[in-house]
């Protein structure tokens, strides 16, 4: 696994820290489940002024053999900011 951090890394509010942890946990579980045990994952954390961007990409081909490499992206909002 490769990890890249963009922006000025800073402590996160506890709620956002927990949400980010769960997003990464589920994303990496999905890489293992759908791309296979030989897949390599790349995680990018983007510290933005009002959000934390999370990108998880993999180099696997998926369970049916014809899927292109994929990934997932999400943004954890700043504490107090409405989701939606």
N, C-alpha and C positions, 0 to 999 in steps of 0.2 A: 504494500500500500504506500502511496505517495501522498504527502500532505503539503499543501501550499496555503500560506496565509497572506492575504492582501489587506492593505490599510493598516491603521494604527491599532494594534491589539490592545484590548482593555478588559478589565473585569466586567462581567455581565451581571445584571440583576439575577437573583436566584431562580426566578420563574423562567426567564429566557435561557439561562444556563441549562436547566432541566429539559426544556423543550428542544434545545439544540442537541443535547445528548440523545434524546429519544429519536429525533430525526436521523441522526447519524447511525444510531444502533439499528433502526429499521432499514435504512438504506443499505448498510453493509450486509445485513441479513439477506436482503433481496439480491444483492450481488452474488452472494454464495448460493442462494437457492435457485436463481434463474440463469446466471452466467456460468456457474460451475466453480468447482474448487480450484481450478487452475487460473481463473480470471484474476486480473490485477485491477485494483480500484485506485482511483485518484480522488482525493477529497480536497476541495478548495473552500476555505472560509474567507469571506469578504466582509471586513469590518467597515460598515458604512456609517455615516453620521446618525441615522435614525433606525438602523436595522443591521442584522447579521445575515449575510447571504451565505447559503450552504449549497454547494454543488458536489454531487457524487457521480463519477463516471466510471464505467468499466470497459474492459476490452474483450469481454466474453461474447459468444455468438448466440446465446439464448438456448432454451430447452429444445426447440424444434430444428435447430441447425441452420436456419436461414434468416435469423434476426441480425440486424446490424448492431454494432456496439452501441450501448445505450447508457442511460443514467437518469438521475432525477435531480431536480433543483427545487429549492425552497427558500423562503425568507422568513426568519423569525422576527416579528415586529418588536419594536422597543416597548418596554413595560408601559402600560397605560394607553397604548395605541390600539385602536379597534382592529380586529382581524376581519377580513372579508373583502 
